Amino acid sequence: MKNFGLLCKKMGMSQVMCDGSFIPLTLLYIESPIVIGFKTMDRDGYSAVIIGFGNSSLKSWNKSQHGLCQYEGRVFEKVKEFRVMNVEKFNIGDAISVSDFFAQNEFVDVQGISLGRGFSGGMKRHGFSGLRASHGVSKAHRSGGSTGSRKPSRVLKGKKMAGRYGAETITVKNMKIKYIEEKVDLLDSGGSIVGVYGAVPGSKGSFCGLYKSVSLGEKL
């Protein structure tokens, strides 16, 4: 089970000087999260807190979702629930502060959707070397080659072949937070910027989850 986390928007990559050398950072923007609901053990069978992020309009939501996507006149861009051990630490309407749950040099897990590359061949999708560039190979230089033997005369399940590549949920574990800045009015809504060491899956502007590390983090 995942630990508590926050939704953030990937703003891009940068670099900072650390101990005499540059290190790569991915900047994540957490846009003014607010607690808007709970899931309780007695009613739902598990404990979770529901948090709204960002700003949007009602036309971006289905009519059946209008009761969930807004709170006191504010319409959220994203709404997500996070499982916690005890919901008594939260109150509806509370603004979530990043520094209350995450600290500099803390390890976190970042989950995002990788870049979609569409239908790709075996060389791009699996790193095949391909066939020879000349000497008997004709119009099949990037082919995957044989897909099986005469017996059992079929292609075994799981055979690496061409197919859809990317657009998958990927979790990068134990990334270190190197930078936190709160009260940043980046998208005219107020929020916080978190810089994590390394690359995060997803395109610029996409949403990703920032969770306390499953193996190294503390459960809430």
Secondary structure, 3 states (H helix, E strand, C coil): CCCCEEEEEEEEEEEEEECCEEEEEEEEEECCCEEEEEECHHHHCCCEEEEEECCCCHHHCCHHHCCCCEECCEECCEEEEEECCCHHHCCCCCECCHHHCCCCCCEEEEEEECCCCCEECHHHHHCCCCCCCCCCCCCCCCCCCCCCCCCCCCCCCCCCCCEECCCCEEEEEEEEEEEEEEEECCCCCCEEEEEEECCCCCCCCCEEEEEECCCCCCCC
